[in-house]
């Protein structure tokens, strides 16, 4: 689905979606793609949550 996005762009979209409190289903789809690519989201998600 997001195969046209490079890893960096996908990560930026994911974290921006969290920051903007977008739809949880959309965030979940982004996270699934990040996980499928083997990209870590835990550390940065915790940093965003603490802001």
mmCIF file of the N, C-alpha and C atoms, coordinates in Angstrom:
data_MODEL
# 
_entry.id   MODEL 
# 
loop_
_atom_site.group_PDB 
_atom_site.id 
_atom_site.type_symbol 
_atom_site.label_atom_id 
_atom_site.label_alt_id 
_atom_site.label_comp_id 
_atom_site.label_asym_id 
_atom_site.label_entity_id 
_atom_site.label_seq_id 
_atom_site.pdbx_PDB_ins_code 
_atom_site.Cartn_x 
_atom_site.Cartn_y 
_atom_site.Cartn_z 
_atom_site.occupancy 
_atom_site.B_iso_or_equiv 
_atom_site.pdbx_formal_charge 
_atom_site.auth_seq_id 
_atom_site.auth_comp_id 
_atom_site.auth_asym_id 
_atom_site.auth_atom_id 
_atom_site.pdbx_PDB_model_num 
ATOM 1   N N  . UNK A 1 1  ? 0.813  -1.192 0.000  1.00 0.00 ? 1  UNK A N  1 
ATOM 2   C CA . UNK A 1 1  ? 0.000  0.000  0.000  1.00 0.00 ? 1  UNK A CA 1 
ATOM 3   C C  . UNK A 1 1  ? 0.862  1.264  0.000  1.00 0.00 ? 1  UNK A C  1 
ATOM 4   N N  . UNK A 1 2  ? 1.885  1.268  0.850  1.00 0.00 ? 2  UNK A N  1 
ATOM 5   C CA . UNK A 1 2  ? 2.759  2.435  0.957  1.00 0.00 ? 2  UNK A CA 1 
ATOM 6   C C  . UNK A 1 2  ? 4.117  2.175  0.312  1.00 0.00 ? 2  UNK A C  1 
ATOM 7   N N  . UNK A 1 3  ? 4.166  1.243  -0.619 1.00 0.00 ? 3  UNK A N  1 
ATOM 8   C CA . UNK A 1 3  ? 5.446  0.849  -1.201 1.00 0.00 ? 3  UNK A CA 1 
ATOM 9   C C  . UNK A 1 3  ? 6.134  1.966  -1.978 1.00 0.00 ? 3  UNK A C  1 
ATOM 10  N N  . UNK A 1 4  ? 5.431  3.018  -2.323 1.00 0.00 ? 4  UNK A N  1 
ATOM 11  C CA . UNK A 1 4  ? 6.057  4.138  -3.035 1.00 0.00 ? 4  UNK A CA 1 
ATOM 12  C C  . UNK A 1 4  ? 6.741  5.118  -2.088 1.00 0.00 ? 4  UNK A C  1 
ATOM 13  N N  . UNK A 1 5  ? 6.451  5.005  -0.801 1.00 0.00 ? 5  UNK A N  1 
ATOM 14  C CA . UNK A 1 5  ? 7.097  5.877  0.189  1.00 0.00 ? 5  UNK A CA 1 
ATOM 15  C C  . UNK A 1 5  ? 8.401  5.244  0.646  1.00 0.00 ? 5  UNK A C  1 
ATOM 16  N N  . UNK A 1 6  ? 9.444  6.053  0.716  1.00 0.00 ? 6  UNK A N  1 
ATOM 17  C CA . UNK A 1 6  ? 10.680 5.522  1.282  1.00 0.00 ? 6  UNK A CA 1 
ATOM 18  C C  . UNK A 1 6  ? 10.519 5.436  2.800  1.00 0.00 ? 6  UNK A C  1 
ATOM 19  N N  . UNK A 1 7  ? 11.448 4.744  3.455  1.00 0.00 ? 7  UNK A N  1 
ATOM 20  C CA . UNK A 1 7  ? 11.345 4.512  4.891  1.00 0.00 ? 7  UNK A CA 1 
ATOM 21  C C  . UNK A 1 7  ? 11.263 5.811  5.687  1.00 0.00 ? 7  UNK A C  1 
ATOM 22  N N  . UNK A 1 8  ? 12.077 6.773  5.333  1.00 0.00 ? 8  UNK A N  1 
ATOM 23  C CA . UNK A 1 8  ? 12.116 8.050  6.058  1.00 0.00 ? 8  UNK A CA 1 
ATOM 24  C C  . UNK A 1 8  ? 10.770 8.775  5.969  1.00 0.00 ? 8  UNK A C  1 
ATOM 25  N N  . UNK A 1 9  ? 10.204 8.836  4.776  1.00 0.00 ? 9  UNK A N  1 
ATOM 26  C CA . UNK A 1 9  ? 8.925  9.517  4.590  1.00 0.00 ? 9  UNK A CA 1 
ATOM 27  C C  . UNK A 1 9  ? 7.816  8.802  5.352  1.00 0.00 ? 9  UNK A C  1 
ATOM 28  N N  . UNK A 1 10 ? 7.799  7.483  5.277  1.00 0.00 ? 10 UNK A N  1 
ATOM 29  C CA . UNK A 1 10 ? 6.793  6.715  6.007  1.00 0.00 ? 10 UNK A CA 1 
ATOM 30  C C  . UNK A 1 10 ? 6.899  6.980  7.505  1.00 0.00 ? 10 UNK A C  1 
ATOM 31  N N  . UNK A 1 11 ? 8.107  7.005  8.027  1.00 0.00 ? 11 UNK A N  1 
ATOM 32  C CA . UNK A 1 11 ? 8.308  7.289  9.453  1.00 0.00 ? 11 UNK A CA 1 
ATOM 33  C C  . UNK A 1 11 ? 7.810  8.681  9.809  1.00 0.00 ? 11 UNK A C  1 
ATOM 34  N N  . UNK A 1 12 ? 8.132  9.643  8.976  1.00 0.00 ? 12 UNK A N  1 
ATOM 35  C CA . UNK A 1 12 ? 7.692  11.022 9.236  1.00 0.00 ? 12 UNK A CA 1 
ATOM 36  C C  . UNK A 1 12 ? 6.175  11.125 9.226  1.00 0.00 ? 12 UNK A C  1 
ATOM 37  N N  . UNK A 1 13 ? 5.524  10.468 8.292  1.00 0.00 ? 13 UNK A N  1 
ATOM 38  C CA . UNK A 1 13 ? 4.061  10.483 8.220  1.00 0.00 ? 13 UNK A CA 1 
ATOM 39  C C  . UNK A 1 13 ? 3.472  9.835  9.469  1.00 0.00 ? 13 UNK A C  1 
ATOM 40  N N  . UNK A 1 14 ? 4.050  8.723  9.902  1.00 0.00 ? 14 UNK A N  1 
ATOM 41  C CA . UNK A 1 14 ? 3.574  8.026  11.094 1.00 0.00 ? 14 UNK A CA 1 
ATOM 42  C C  . UNK A 1 14 ? 3.639  8.931  12.321 1.00 0.00 ? 14 UNK A C  1 
ATOM 43  N N  . UNK A 1 15 ? 4.791  9.530  12.557 1.00 0.00 ? 15 UNK A N  1 
ATOM 44  C CA . UNK A 1 15 ? 4.955  10.361 13.748 1.00 0.00 ? 15 UNK A CA 1 
ATOM 45  C C  . UNK A 1 15 ? 4.126  11.641 13.678 1.00 0.00 ? 15 UNK A C  1 
ATOM 46  N N  . UNK A 1 16 ? 3.962  12.174 12.500 1.00 0.00 ? 16 UNK A N  1 
ATOM 47  C CA . UNK A 1 16 ? 3.121  13.365 12.343 1.00 0.00 ? 16 UNK A CA 1 
ATOM 48  C C  . UNK A 1 16 ? 1.645  13.001 12.578 1.00 0.00 ? 16 UNK A C  1 
ATOM 49  N N  . UNK A 1 17 ? 1.241  11.830 12.136 1.00 0.00 ? 17 UNK A N  1 
ATOM 50  C CA . UNK A 1 17 ? -0.136 11.381 12.374 1.00 0.00 ? 17 UNK A CA 1 
ATOM 51  C C  . UNK A 1 17 ? -0.409 11.233 13.867 1.00 0.00 ? 17 UNK A C  1 
ATOM 52  N N  . UNK A 1 18 ? 0.575  10.717 14.598 1.00 0.00 ? 18 UNK A N  1 
ATOM 53  C CA . UNK A 1 18 ? 0.428  10.609 16.055 1.00 0.00 ? 18 UNK A CA 1 
ATOM 54  C C  . UNK A 1 18 ? 0.353  12.002 16.666 1.00 0.00 ? 18 UNK A C  1 
ATOM 55  N N  . UNK A 1 19 ? 1.263  12.870 16.264 1.00 0.00 ? 19 UNK A N  1 
ATOM 56  C CA . UNK A 1 19 ? 1.313  14.221 16.824 1.00 0.00 ? 19 UNK A CA 1 
ATOM 57  C C  . UNK A 1 19 ? -0.003 14.966 16.598 1.00 0.00 ? 19 UNK A C  1 
ATOM 58  N N  . UNK A 1 20 ? -0.595 14.770 15.436 1.00 0.00 ? 20 UNK A N  1 
ATOM 59  C CA . UNK A 1 20 ? -1.838 15.456 15.089 1.00 0.00 ? 20 UNK A CA 1 
ATOM 60  C C  . UNK A 1 20 ? -3.084 14.721 15.591 1.00 0.00 ? 20 UNK A C  1 
ATOM 61  N N  . UNK A 1 21 ? -2.841 13.584 16.263 1.00 0.00 ? 21 UNK A N  1 
ATOM 62  C CA . UNK A 1 21 ? -3.936 12.790 16.808 1.00 0.00 ? 21 UNK A CA 1 
ATOM 63  C C  . UNK A 1 21 ? -4.942 12.400 15.718 1.00 0.00 ? 21 UNK A C  1 
ATOM 64  N N  . UNK A 1 22 ? -4.419 11.917 14.586 1.00 0.00 ? 22 UNK A N  1 
ATOM 65  C CA . UNK A 1 22 ? -5.277 11.483 13.491 1.00 0.00 ? 22 UNK A CA 1 
ATOM 66  C C  . UNK A 1 22 ? -5.950 10.167 13.840 1.00 0.00 ? 22 UNK A C  1 
ATOM 67  N N  . UNK A 1 23 ? -6.799 9.703  12.976 1.00 0.00 ? 23 UNK A N  1 
ATOM 68  C CA . UNK A 1 23 ? -7.578 8.486  13.179 1.00 0.00 ? 23 UNK A CA 1 
ATOM 69  C C  . UNK A 1 23 ? -6.686 7.306  13.568 1.00 0.00 ? 23 UNK A C  1 
ATOM 70  N N  . UNK A 1 24 ? -7.093 6.584  14.602 1.00 0.00 ? 24 UNK A N  1 
ATOM 71  C CA . UNK A 1 24 ? -6.268 5.469  15.091 1.00 0.00 ? 24 UNK A CA 1 
ATOM 72  C C  . UNK A 1 24 ? -6.139 4.346  14.068 1.00 0.00 ? 24 UNK A C  1 
ATOM 73  N N  . UNK A 1 25 ? -7.143 4.150  13.243 1.00 0.00 ? 25 UNK A N  1 
ATOM 74  C CA . UNK A 1 25 ? -7.038 3.125  12.198 1.00 0.00 ? 25 UNK A CA 1 
ATOM 75  C C  . UNK A 1 25 ? -5.943 3.492  11.196 1.00 0.00 ? 25 UNK A C  1 
ATOM 76  N N  . UNK A 1 26 ? -5.869 4.759  10.827 1.00 0.00 ? 26 UNK A N  1 
ATOM 77  C CA . UNK A 1 26 ? -4.830 5.224  9.905  1.00 0.00 ? 26 UNK A CA 1 
ATOM 78  C C  . UNK A 1 26 ? -3.443 5.033  10.521 1.00 0.00 ? 26 UNK A C  1 
ATOM 79  N N  . UNK A 1 27 ? -3.302 5.398  11.788 1.00 0.00 ? 27 UNK A N  1 
ATOM 80  C CA . UNK A 1 27 ? -2.019 5.236  12.479 1.00 0.00 ? 27 UNK A CA 1 
ATOM 81  C C  . UNK A 1 27 ? -1.647 3.756  12.553 1.00 0.00 ? 27 UNK A C  1 
ATOM 82  N N  . UNK A 1 28 ? -2.625 2.905  12.802 1.00 0.00 ? 28 UNK A N  1 
ATOM 83  C CA . UNK A 1 28 ? -2.365 1.463  12.866 1.00 0.00 ? 28 UNK A CA 1 
ATOM 84  C C  . UNK A 1 28 ? -1.876 0.917  11.532 1.00 0.00 ? 28 UNK A C  1 
ATOM 85  N N  . UNK A 1 29 ? -2.466 1.385  10.450 1.00 0.00 ? 29 UNK A N  1 
ATOM 86  C CA . UNK A 1 29 ? -2.029 0.949  9.112  1.00 0.00 ? 29 UNK A CA 1 
ATOM 87  C C  . UNK A 1 29 ? -0.584 1.372  8.864  1.00 0.00 ? 29 UNK A C  1 
ATOM 88  N N  . UNK A 1 30 ? -0.269 2.607  9.236  1.00 0.00 ? 30 UNK A N  1 
ATOM 89  C CA . UNK A 1 30 ? 1.107  3.075  9.078  1.00 0.00 ? 30 UNK A CA 1 
ATOM 90  C C  . UNK A 1 30 ? 2.067  2.233  9.912  1.00 0.00 ? 30 UNK A C  1 
ATOM 91  N N  . UNK A 1 31 ? 1.686  1.937  11.150 1.00 0.00 ? 31 UNK A N  1 
ATOM 92  C CA . UNK A 1 31 ? 2.543  1.145  12.027 1.00 0.00 ? 31 UNK A CA 1 
ATOM 93  C C  . UNK A 1 31 ? 2.744  -0.260 11.477 1.00 0.00 ? 31 UNK A C  1 
ATOM 94  N N  . UNK A 1 32 ? 1.694  -0.849 10.936 1.00 0.00 ? 32 UNK A N  1 
ATOM 95  C CA . UNK A 1 32 ? 1.818  -2.181 10.333 1.00 0.00 ? 32 UNK A CA 1 
ATOM 96  C C  . UNK A 1 32 ? 2.848  -2.173 9.210  1.00 0.00 ? 32 UNK A C  1 
ATOM 97  N N  . UNK A 1 33 ? 2.836  -1.132 8.399  1.00 0.00 ? 33 UNK A N  1 
ATOM 98  C CA . UNK A 1 33 ? 3.802  -1.027 7.304  1.00 0.00 ? 33 UNK A CA 1 
ATOM 99  C C  . UNK A 1 33 ? 5.215  -0.840 7.846  1.00 0.00 ? 33 UNK A C  1 
ATOM 100 N N  . UNK A 1 34 ? 5.361  -0.003 8.866  1.00 0.00 ? 34 UNK A N  1 
ATOM 101 C CA . UNK A 1 34 ? 6.676  0.179  9.487  1.00 0.00 ? 34 UNK A CA 1 
ATOM 102 C C  . UNK A 1 34 ? 7.181  -1.140 10.059 1.00 0.00 ? 34 UNK A C  1 
ATOM 103 N N  . UNK A 1 35 ? 6.314  -1.876 10.733 1.00 0.00 ? 35 UNK A N  1 
ATOM 104 C CA . UNK A 1 35 ? 6.690  -3.174 11.291 1.00 0.00 ? 35 UNK A CA 1 
ATOM 105 C C  . UNK A 1 35 ? 7.083  -4.151 10.187 1.00 0.00 ? 35 UNK A C  1 
ATOM 106 N N  . UNK A 1 36 ? 6.327  -4.148 9.096  1.00 0.00 ? 36 UNK A N  1 
ATOM 107 C CA . UNK A 1 36 ? 6.620  -5.044 7.976  1.00 0.00 ? 36 UNK A CA 1 
ATOM 108 C C  . UNK A 1 36 ? 7.991  -4.755 7.374  1.00 0.00 ? 36 UNK A C  1 
ATOM 109 N N  . UNK A 1 37 ? 8.399  -3.501 7.441  1.00 0.00 ? 37 UNK A N  1 
ATOM 110 C CA . UNK A 1 37 ? 9.712  -3.104 6.930  1.00 0.00 ? 37 UNK A CA 1 
ATOM 111 C C  . UNK A 1 37 ? 10.819 -3.290 7.965  1.00 0.00 ? 37 UNK A C  1 
ATOM 112 N N  . UNK A 1 38 ? 10.429 -3.667 9.165  1.00 0.00 ? 38 UNK A N  1 
ATOM 113 C CA . UNK A 1 38 ? 11.413 -3.881 10.216 1.00 0.00 ? 38 UNK A CA 1 
ATOM 114 C C  . UNK A 1 38 ? 11.943 -2.596 10.820 1.00 0.00 ? 38 UNK A C  1 
ATOM 115 N N  . UNK A 1 39 ? 11.155 -1.523 10.737 1.00 0.00 ? 39 UNK A N  1 
ATOM 116 C CA . UNK A 1 39 ? 11.577 -0.233 11.276 1.00 0.00 ? 39 UNK A CA 1 
ATOM 117 C C  . UNK A 1 39 ? 11.070 -0.082 12.704 1.00 0.00 ? 39 UNK A C  1 
ATOM 118 N N  . UNK A 1 40 ? 11.920 0.432  13.584 1.00 0.00 ? 40 UNK A N  1 
ATOM 119 C CA . UNK A 1 40 ? 11.587 0.590  15.000 1.00 0.00 ? 40 UNK A CA 1 
ATOM 120 C C  . UNK A 1 40 ? 10.720 1.828  15.207 1.00 0.00 ? 40 UNK A C  1 
ATOM 121 N N  . UNK A 1 41 ? 9.648  1.668  16.008 1.00 0.00 ? 41 UNK A N  1 
ATOM 122 C CA . UNK A 1 41 ? 8.781  2.800  16.296 1.00 0.00 ? 41 UNK A CA 1 
ATOM 123 C C  . UNK A 1 41 ? 8.675  3.085  17.785 1.00 0.00 ? 41 UNK A C  1 
ATOM 124 N N  . UNK A 1 42 ? 9.077  2.176  18.619 1.00 0.00 ? 42 UNK A N  1 
ATOM 125 C CA . UNK A 1 42 ? 8.852  2.313  20.058 1.00 0.00 ? 42 UNK A CA 1 
ATOM 126 C C  . UNK A 1 42 ? 9.556  3.512  20.679 1.00 0.00 ? 42 UNK A C  1 
ATOM 127 N N  . UNK A 1 43 ? 10.844 3.671  20.456 1.00 0.00 ? 43 UNK A N  1 
ATOM 128 C CA . UNK A 1 43 ? 11.594 4.750  21.094 1.00 0.00 ? 43 UNK A CA 1 
ATOM 129 C C  . UNK A 1 43 ? 11.050 6.118  20.694 1.00 0.00 ? 43 UNK A C  1 
ATOM 130 N N  . UNK A 1 44 ? 10.860 6.347  19.415 1.00 0.00 ? 44 UNK A N  1 
ATOM 131 C CA . UNK A 1 44 ? 10.393 7.635  18.945 1.00 0.00 ? 44 UNK A CA 1 
ATOM 132 C C  . UNK A 1 44 ? 8.955  7.899  19.357 1.00 0.00 ? 44 UNK A C  1 
ATOM 133 N N  . UNK A 1 45 ? 8.125  6.847  19.432 1.00 0.00 ? 45 UNK A N  1 
ATOM 134 C CA . UNK A 1 45 ? 6.746  7.027  19.865 1.00 0.00 ? 45 UNK A CA 1 
ATOM 135 C C  . UNK A 1 45 ? 6.719  7.499  21.312 1.00 0.00 ? 45 UNK A C  1 
ATOM 136 N N  . UNK A 1 46 ? 7.571  6.939  22.142 1.00 0.00 ? 46 UNK A N  1 
ATOM 137 C CA . UNK A 1 46 ? 7.643  7.342  23.534 1.00 0.00 ? 46 UNK A CA 1 
ATOM 138 C C  . UNK A 1 46 ? 8.096  8.806  23.645 1.00 0.00 ? 46 UNK A C  1 
ATOM 139 N N  . UNK A 1 47 ? 9.017  9.219  22.796 1.00 0.00 ? 47 UNK A N  1 
ATOM 140 C CA . UNK A 1 47 ? 9.496  10.610 22.804 1.00 0.00 ? 47 UNK A CA 1 
ATOM 141 C C  . UNK A 1 47 ? 8.366  11.554 22.422 1.00 0.00 ? 47 UNK A C  1 
ATOM 142 N N  . UNK A 1 48 ? 7.563  11.195 21.457 1.00 0.00 ? 48 UNK A N  1 
ATOM 143 C CA . UNK A 1 48 ? 6.451  12.034 21.011 1.00 0.00 ? 48 UNK A CA 1 
ATOM 144 C C  . UNK A 1 48 ? 5.398  12.109 22.117 1.00 0.00 ? 48 UNK A C  1 
ATOM 145 N N  . UNK A 1 49 ? 5.115  10.991 22.756 1.00 0.00 ? 49 UNK A N  1 
ATOM 146 C CA . UNK A 1 49 ? 4.095  10.951 23.797 1.00 0.00 ? 49 UNK A CA 1 
ATOM 147 C C  . UNK A 1 49 ? 4.458  11.821 24.990 1.00 0.00 ? 49 UNK A C  1 
ATOM 148 N N  . UNK A 1 50 ? 5.742  11.976 25.256 1.00 0.00 ? 50 UNK A N  1 
ATOM 149 C CA . UNK A 1 50 ? 6.175  12.737 26.420 1.00 0.00 ? 50 UNK A CA 1 
ATOM 150 C C  . UNK A 1 50 ? 6.168  14.247 26.174 1.00 0.00 ? 50 UNK A C  1 
ATOM 151 N N  . UNK A 1 51 ? 5.951  14.679 24.929 1.00 0.00 ? 51 UNK A N  1 
ATOM 152 C CA . UNK A 1 51 ? 5.957  16.120 24.613 1.00 0.00 ? 51 UNK A CA 1 
ATOM 153 C C  . UNK A 1 51 ? 4.644  16.759 24.944 1.00 0.00 ? 51 UNK A C  1 
# 
